[in-house]
Amino acid sequence: MTYGYLFAFAASVLASLLLTPCVRHMAVRRGWTRPPSSYRDVHRTPVPRLGGVAVFAATMGVVAAARLFPRLLDAPAGLHGRVVGILVLRS
């Protein structure tokens, strides 16, 4: 059994954990936040709105690394293209 997919998942999670605080800091510094607008909002302070960017960048970075090093995932030939297509269409 190959552990390529488990390694890719762990690398994506680690990259997301490292990128999220950086992107959050940039969003707060530039004012890209959403202030609470009604009494129904859970947050009382402005919330940065770029969290998905860090997760997307981390995932695309792992997909790019898998394309550069195909033995890393040991996946079928056309799988990487399908993964990139799904990620682009879902974002």
DRENPA-3360 file (N, C-alpha, C; in nm, 2 decimals, always signed):
BEGIN
1 = MTYGYLFA = +0.08/-0.12/+0.00/+0.00/+0.00/+0.00/+0.09/+0.12/+0.00 ~ +0.05/+0.22/-0.08/+0.13/+0.34/-0.09/+0.07/+0.45/+0.00 ~ +0.15/+0.53/+0.06/+0.11/+0.63/+0.15/+0.11/+0.77/+0.09 ~ +0.12/+0.78/-0.05/+0.13/+0.90/-0.12/+0.01/+1.00/-0.09 ~ -0.11/+0.95/-0.09/-0.23/+1.03/-0.07/-0.23/+1.08/+0.08 ~ -0.19/+1.00/+0.17/-0.19/+1.04/+0.31/-0.08/+1.15/+0.33 ~ +0.03/+1.13/+0.26/+0.14/+1.23/+0.27/+0.09/+1.37/+0.21 ~ +0.02/+1.36/+0.09/-0.03/+1.48/+0.03/-0.14/+1.55/+0.12;
9 = FAASVLAS = -0.22/+1.47/+0.18/-0.32/+1.53/+0.27/-0.25/+1.60/+0.39 ~ -0.16/+1.53/+0.45/-0.08/+1.59/+0.56/-0.01/+1.71/+0.52 ~ +0.05/+1.71/+0.40/+0.12/+1.83/+0.36/+0.03/+1.95/+0.33 ~ -0.09/+1.92/+0.28/-0.19/+2.02/+0.25/-0.24/+2.08/+0.39 ~ -0.26/+2.00/+0.48/-0.31/+2.05/+0.61/-0.20/+2.13/+0.68 ~ -0.08/+2.09/+0.68/+0.03/+2.16/+0.74/+0.05/+2.30/+0.67 ~ +0.04/+2.29/+0.53/+0.06/+2.42/+0.46/-0.06/+2.51/+0.49 ~ -0.18/+2.46/+0.50/-0.29/+2.54/+0.54/-0.28/+2.61/+0.68;
17 = LLLTPCVR = -0.23/+2.53/+0.77/-0.20/+2.58/+0.91/-0.10/+2.69/+0.91 ~ +0.00/+2.68/+0.82/+0.11/+2.78/+0.82/+0.06/+2.90/+0.74 ~ -0.02/+2.89/+0.64/-0.06/+3.00/+0.55/-0.17/+3.08/+0.61 ~ -0.26/+3.02/+0.69/-0.38/+3.08/+0.74/-0.35/+3.20/+0.82 ~ -0.26/+3.19/+0.92/-0.23/+3.31/+1.00/-0.16/+3.43/+0.92 ~ -0.09/+3.39/+0.82/-0.02/+3.49/+0.73/-0.13/+3.57/+0.65 ~ -0.22/+3.49/+0.60/-0.33/+3.55/+0.52/-0.42/+3.63/+0.61 ~ -0.45/+3.58/+0.73/-0.54/+3.65/+0.82/-0.47/+3.79/+0.86;
25 = HMAVRRGW = -0.34/+3.79/+0.89/-0.27/+3.91/+0.92/-0.28/+4.01/+0.81 ~ -0.26/+3.96/+0.69/-0.26/+4.05/+0.57/-0.41/+4.11/+0.55 ~ -0.51/+4.03/+0.57/-0.65/+4.08/+0.56/-0.68/+4.18/+0.66 ~ -0.64/+4.16/+0.79/-0.66/+4.26/+0.89/-0.59/+4.38/+0.87 ~ -0.46/+4.37/+0.83/-0.38/+4.49/+0.80/-0.43/+4.58/+0.69 ~ -0.49/+4.51/+0.59/-0.54/+4.59/+0.47/-0.69/+4.63/+0.49 ~ -0.75/+4.58/+0.59/-0.89/+4.62/+0.62/-0.99/+4.53/+0.54 ~ -0.95/+4.41/+0.50/-1.04/+4.32/+0.42/-1.11/+4.24/+0.53;
33 = TRPPSSYR = -1.20/+4.30/+0.60/-1.27/+4.23/+0.70/-1.42/+4.26/+0.69 ~ -1.50/+4.19/+0.76/-1.65/+4.21/+0.76/-1.69/+4.25/+0.90 ~ -1.73/+4.37/+0.92/-1.78/+4.41/+1.05/-1.91/+4.34/+1.09 ~ -1.94/+4.32/+1.22/-2.07/+4.27/+1.25/-2.18/+4.37/+1.21 ~ -2.28/+4.32/+1.15/-2.38/+4.42/+1.09/-2.52/+4.41/+1.16 ~ -2.54/+4.31/+1.24/-2.67/+4.30/+1.30/-2.66/+4.23/+1.44 ~ -2.77/+4.23/+1.51/-2.76/+4.17/+1.64/-2.75/+4.02/+1.63 ~ -2.78/+3.96/+1.52/-2.77/+3.82/+1.50/-2.63/+3.76/+1.47;
41 = DVHRTPVP = -2.54/+3.85/+1.45/-2.40/+3.81/+1.42/-2.34/+3.75/+1.55 ~ -2.26/+3.65/+1.53/-2.20/+3.58/+1.65/-2.07/+3.66/+1.69 ~ -2.00/+3.71/+1.59/-1.87/+3.78/+1.62/-1.90/+3.93/+1.65 ~ -1.83/+3.98/+1.75/-1.85/+4.12/+1.79/-1.73/+4.20/+1.74 ~ -1.63/+4.14/+1.68/-1.52/+4.21/+1.62/-1.52/+4.18/+1.47 ~ -1.46/+4.26/+1.39/-1.45/+4.24/+1.25/-1.38/+4.10/+1.22 ~ -1.43/+4.03/+1.12/-1.38/+3.90/+1.08/-1.31/+3.91/+0.95 ~ -1.18/+3.86/+0.94/-1.11/+3.86/+0.81/-1.18/+3.76/+0.71;
49 = RLGGVAVF = -1.19/+3.80/+0.58/-1.26/+3.73/+0.49/-1.18/+3.65/+0.38 ~ -1.06/+3.62/+0.41/-0.97/+3.55/+0.31/-0.93/+3.41/+0.36 ~ -1.00/+3.35/+0.45/-0.95/+3.22/+0.50/-0.95/+3.11/+0.39 ~ -1.04/+3.11/+0.29/-1.04/+3.02/+0.19/-0.92/+3.03/+0.09 ~ -0.86/+3.15/+0.08/-0.75/+3.17/+0.00/-0.63/+3.09/+0.05 ~ -0.61/+3.08/+0.17/-0.50/+3.01/+0.23/-0.51/+2.86/+0.21 ~ -0.63/+2.81/+0.22/-0.66/+2.66/+0.20/-0.65/+2.63/+0.06 ~ -0.70/+2.71/-0.03/-0.69/+2.69/-0.18/-0.54/+2.69/-0.22;
57 = AATMGVVA = -0.46/+2.79/-0.17/-0.32/+2.80/-0.21/-0.25/+2.68/-0.16 ~ -0.28/+2.63/-0.04/-0.21/+2.51/+0.01/-0.24/+2.39/-0.07 ~ -0.36/+2.37/-0.10/-0.40/+2.26/-0.18/-0.34/+2.26/-0.32 ~ -0.35/+2.38/-0.38/-0.29/+2.39/-0.52/-0.13/+2.37/-0.51 ~ -0.07/+2.41/-0.41/+0.07/+2.39/-0.39/+0.11/+2.24/-0.38 ~ +0.03/+2.17/-0.31/+0.05/+2.02/-0.30/+0.02/+1.96/-0.44 ~ -0.08/+2.00/-0.51/-0.11/+1.94/-0.64/+0.00/+1.98/-0.74 ~ +0.06/+2.10/-0.73/+0.17/+2.14/-0.81/+0.29/+2.05/-0.78;
65 = AARLFPRL = +0.32/+2.03/-0.65/+0.43/+1.95/-0.61/+0.41/+1.81/-0.66 ~ +0.29/+1.76/-0.66/+0.27/+1.62/-0.71/+0.29/+1.61/-0.86 ~ +0.26/+1.72/-0.93/+0.28/+1.72/-1.07/+0.43/+1.72/-1.10 ~ +0.51/+1.80/-1.02/+0.65/+1.80/-1.04/+0.72/+1.67/-1.00 ~ +0.67/+1.61/-0.90/+0.73/+1.48/-0.85/+0.62/+1.37/-0.86 ~ +0.60/+1.31/-0.98/+0.48/+1.22/-0.99/+0.49/+1.10/-0.90 ~ +0.61/+1.06/-0.87/+0.62/+0.94/-0.78/+0.58/+0.97/-0.64 ~ +0.56/+1.09/-0.60/+0.52/+1.13/-0.47/+0.38/+1.07/-0.44;
73 = LDAPAGLH = +0.29/+1.08/-0.53/+0.15/+1.03/-0.51/+0.13/+0.89/-0.57 ~ +0.21/+0.86/-0.67/+0.20/+0.73/-0.74/+0.05/+0.71/-0.79 ~ +0.00/+0.82/-0.86/-0.14/+0.82/-0.90/-0.15/+0.79/-1.05 ~ -0.27/+0.76/-1.10/-0.28/+0.73/-1.24/-0.25/+0.86/-1.32 ~ -0.22/+0.85/-1.45/-0.17/+0.95/-1.53/-0.26/+1.08/-1.53 ~ -0.39/+1.07/-1.55/-0.47/+1.18/-1.57/-0.54/+1.24/-1.44 ~ -0.50/+1.18/-1.33/-0.57/+1.22/-1.21/-0.54/+1.37/-1.17 ~ -0.41/+1.41/-1.19/-0.38/+1.55/-1.14/-0.46/+1.65/-1.22;
81 = GRVVGILV = -0.48/+1.63/-1.35/-0.55/+1.73/-1.43/-0.70/+1.73/-1.38 ~ -0.75/+1.62/-1.34/-0.89/+1.62/-1.29/-0.90/+1.69/-1.16 ~ -0.80/+1.67/-1.07/-0.80/+1.73/-0.94/-0.80/+1.88/-0.96 ~ -0.71/+1.93/-1.04/-0.70/+2.08/-1.07/-0.83/+2.13/-1.12 ~ -0.89/+2.06/-1.22/-1.02/+2.10/-1.28/-1.13/+2.11/-1.17 ~ -1.13/+2.01/-1.09/-1.24/+2.01/-0.98/-1.21/+2.13/-0.89 ~ -1.09/+2.15/-0.85/-1.06/+2.26/-0.75/-1.09/+2.40/-0.82 ~ -1.06/+2.42/-0.94/-1.09/+2.54/-1.01/-1.24/+2.56/-1.02;
89 = LRS = -1.31/+2.46/-1.06/-1.46/+2.47/-1.07/-1.53/+2.50/-0.94 ~ -1.48/+2.44/-0.83/-1.54/+2.45/-0.70/-1.51/+2.59/-0.64 ~ -1.41/+2.66/-0.68/-1.38/+2.78/-0.61/-1.45/+2.90/-0.67;
% end
